[in-house]
């Protein structure tokens, strides 16, 4: 069935999936009181960027080189998402006493520190990043995020393969 759908239709499906996932995270924040840590916010931003790329893929009538570029760009973004969510999953599985640094908001970090120090502090993680918080089927939100980004990577690689076979 995937071979019968056009690349634009598949990008539309990818866009709708990213929109649904972002909607879930905003629902959890607004109605369940889930407060995202800076690492969660970066994952959301990555997912949003991926959604924009998918939207461009379905909205624009691209030629072969355009589809190849878009697939490579989307694959790169998903690798960033895999790195960020994988880092948070790793932090969540550390012993509790190894990561007890109190965290501050991402906005505060950006206002006070230079960009390289902001990234370093976020990737080091805080106590908020290591808490599992919301879970579904015994997997944390970070683990679900990792699964989704891995799925999107396979999707992007599939789109790249299809792009290379275009005439």
C-alpha positions in Angstrom: 0.0 0.0 0.0 2.9 2.4 0.8 4.1 2.1 -2.8 0.7 3.2 -4.1 0.6 6.4 -2.1 2.3 9.4 -3.5 5.2 10.9 -1.7 3.1 14.0 -1.0 0.4 11.9 0.6 3.0 10.1 2.8 4.4 13.5 3.9 0.8 14.6 4.7 0.5 11.5 6.9 3.8 12.3 8.6 2.7 15.9 9.2 -0.6 14.7 10.7 1.3 12.3 13.0 3.7 15.0 14.2 0.7 17.4 14.8 -1.1 14.7 16.8 2.0 14.0 18.9 2.5 17.7 19.6 -1.2 17.9 20.5 -0.8 15.1 23.0 2.2 16.8 24.6 0.3 20.1 24.9 -2.7 18.3 26.3 -0.5 16.6 28.9 0.9 20.0 29.9 -2.4 21.9 29.9 -4.7 19.3 31.5 -2.6 16.8 33.3 -0.1 19.3 34.8 2.9 17.8 33.1 5.7 20.4 33.3 8.3 19.8 30.5 11.9 20.1 31.3 14.3 21.9 28.9 15.2 18.6 27.3 11.5 17.9 26.7 11.1 21.4 25.2 14.0 20.7 22.7 12.4 17.4 21.7 9.1 19.3 21.1 10.9 21.9 19.0 12.6 19.1 17.0 9.2 17.4 16.4 7.7 20.7 15.4 10.6 21.3 12.9 10.0 17.8 11.5 6.3 18.6 11.1 7.2 21.7 9.2 9.4 19.7 6.9 6.7 17.1 6.4 4.2 19.9 5.6 6.5 21.4 3.0 6.8 17.9 1.5 3.1 17.6 1.0 2.4 21.3 0.1 5.2 21.7 -2.5 5.3 20.0 -5.8 9.0 19.0 -5.7 11.2 17.4 -8.3 13.5 14.5 -7.6 16.3 16.6 -6.1 13.8 18.4 -3.9 12.5 15.2 -2.5 16.0 13.9 -1.9 17.0 17.1 -0.1 13.8 17.1 2.0 14.3 13.4 2.9 17.9 14.0 3.9 16.9 17.1 5.9 14.1 15.2 7.7 16.4 12.3 8.4 18.9 14.7 10.0 16.2 16.3 12.2 15.0 12.8 13.3 18.6 11.9 14.3 18.7 15.0 16.5 15.4 13.9 18.0 16.8 10.4 18.6 19.8 11.9 20.3 17.8 14.2 22.6 15.2 11.6 23.6 17.9 9.0 23.9 19.8 11.3 26.2 16.7 11.8 28.4 16.0 8.1 28.5 19.5 7.5 29.6 19.2 10.2 32.3 16.0 8.6 33.5 17.8 5.3 34.1 20.6 6.7 36.1 20.6 6.1 39.9 18.6 8.9 41.6 21.6 10.4 43.6 23.8 10.9 40.5 21.6 13.6 39.0 20.2 15.9 41.7 21.1 19.3 40.2 18.1 21.6 40.4 17.0 22.8 37.1 15.8 26.2 35.9 13.5 27.1 33.0 14.8 27.1 29.4 13.9 30.8 29.1 16.0 31.6 32.1 19.0 29.7 30.8 18.7 31.4 27.4 18.5 34.9 29.0 21.5 34.3 31.4 24.0 32.0 29.7 25.7 32.0 26.3 24.3 29.6 23.8 27.0 26.9 24.1 26.6 26.8 27.9 22.8 26.6 27.5 23.2 23.5 25.3 25.8 22.0 27.6 23.6 22.5 30.7 20.5 21.0 29.0 22.4 18.0 27.8 23.9 17.4 31.2 20.3 17.1 32.4 18.7 18.1 35.6 16.6 16.4 38.3 13.5 17.3 36.2 14.9 15.6 33.1 15.6 12.4 35.1 12.0 12.1 36.4 9.8 9.8 34.4 6.5 11.6 35.2 3.8 10.6 32.8 3.9 6.9 31.6 1.8 4.9 29.2 2.2 1.1 29.0 5.1 1.4 31.5 7.1 3.6 29.1 7.9 7.2 29.9 7.2 10.1 27.6 10.9 10.3 26.7 10.8 6.6 25.8 7.7 7.1 23.6 9.5 10.1 22.0 12.5 7.9 21.2 10.3 5.2 19.6 8.5 7.9 17.5 11.7 9.5 16.3 13.1 6.1 15.4 9.8 5.4 13.5 10.1 8.8 11.7 13.7 7.9 10.8 12.6 4.8 9.0 9.8 6.8 7.4 12.4 9.4 6.1 14.7 6.7 4.9 11.8 5.1 3.0 11.0 8.4 1.5 14.6 8.8 0.5 14.7 5.4 -1.1 11.5 6.3 -3.1 13.1 9.7 -4.0 16.2 8.0 -5.4 13.9 5.8 -7.6 12.0 8.7 -9.1 12.6 9.6 -12.7 
